[in-house]
Amino acid sequence: MGLRATPIPAKDAARLAAVHQRCFAQSWSDAEFASLMQNPTVQGLGLVEDDRDIGLALLQNVASETEILTFGIIPARRGNGMGYFLLDAVADMARASGSSALFLEVSATNLAAVHLYQGYGFEQISTRAAYYADRSDAWIFRLAL
């Protein structure tokens, strides 16, 4: 019971896809998660509260860097520290894999996510102009571990 972050194996990719659907209007399919998770450099992480999935992170470890491919908390549990809790678990997992830095990209219009990442210590290092389908910029963030 309680709150915990737990690794999600590739065989349970559909579980992450289901949480992703609850987090995002434009979500990835079961097949997309399954395909990504077949790559040995990709790891899934679930945030579980009282045996209910409430968040997810998908990470890719390459050399000494980890990229957060997707990260989300279901809307009903946002705004009360769940994102920080999951980021702690992500950072721990990245360190355990030998990474010295975390990277991610986020839409410049997703202010809640931008504030979460900046509040956690991520720094914006670059911009991809008009990157997303809505033509918003992607801000690239880095966190030294």
BELVENMO-V452293 format. One record per pair of residues at least 24 apart in sequence whose C-alpha atoms are under 8 Angstrom apart, sorted by sequence separation. I is the first residue (numbers start at 1). J is the second residue. D is the distance in whole Angstrom. If there is no record, write none. Layout:
BEGIN
i-><I;I>
j-><J;J>
d-><D;D>
END
This chain:
BEGIN
i-><10;13;117;107;10;109;9;10;16;66;108;109;57;65;107;108;16;56;107;108;55;59;107;108;23;84;106;107;10;57;61;65;66;83;87;105;106;9;10;19;64;65;68;105;106;8;9;19;20;64;65;66;67;68;69;105;106;7;8;19;20;61;63;64;65;66;67;68;84;104;105;7;8;19;64;65;66;67;68;103;104;7;8;61;65;103;104;6;7;47;103;5;6;16;102;103;5;6;101;102;5;6;101;102;4;5;101;102;3;4;100;101;3;4;45;100;2;3;99;2;3;1;2;24;1;2;23;1;23;95;23;20;22;23;22;91;19;5;5>
j-><34;37;141;132;37;136;37;38;44;94;136;137;86;94;136;137;46;86;137;138;86;90;138;139;55;116;138;139;43;90;94;98;99;116;120;138;139;43;44;53;98;99;102;139;140;43;44;54;55;99;100;101;102;103;104;140;141;43;44;55;56;97;99;100;101;102;103;104;120;140;141;44;45;56;101;102;103;104;105;140;141;45;46;99;103;141;142;45;46;86;142;45;46;56;142;143;46;47;142;143;47;48;143;144;47;48;144;145;47;48;144;145;48;49;90;145;48;49;145;49;50;49;50;72;50;51;72;51;73;145;74;72;74;75;75;145;74;86;89>
d-><6;7;8;7;5;7;8;6;8;6;6;8;8;8;6;6;7;8;6;6;8;8;5;6;8;7;5;6;8;7;7;8;6;7;8;6;5;7;8;7;6;5;7;5;7;7;7;7;8;4;6;6;6;6;7;4;8;7;5;6;7;7;7;6;5;5;5;5;7;6;6;6;5;7;7;6;6;6;8;7;5;4;6;7;8;6;7;6;6;7;5;7;5;7;6;7;6;6;7;5;4;7;5;7;6;6;4;7;7;5;6;5;6;7;8;5;8;4;7;5;7;7;5;8;5;8;6;6;6;7;5;7;6;6;8;7;7;7;6>
END
